[in-house]
Amino acid sequence: MVKGITRQVILVKSPDPRLFEEAIFIVKEEALAREGVSADRVLKEARQAADGYLKQGRAWNRPASPLLCALWGAGGVLLASLGWAGWIFLL
């Protein structure tokens, strides 16, 4: 919780509302004080950062191929079988 401090924030609406509604960026105090930095540029960079986050997370949202799922399942069965066989033969 921040008390007694005024901060400038940028709210960027999400192009994909399934993930989040909006992103909140807290602008550094010296960001707008620099020469050549406009509010439009800061807003553009905030949108690029939010878009980059969405593109980065899309790899996890894609469904895996059936072949990959079958390979992982077979590997799990094999590993479990080896574990049980080792346990039985070591007793």
Secondary structure, DSSP 8 states (H G I E B T S, - for coil): ---S---EEEEEE-SSTTT-SEEEEEE-TTTTTSTT--HHHHHHHHHHHHHHHHHHHHHHHS---HHHHHHHHHHHHHHHHHHHHHHHHH-
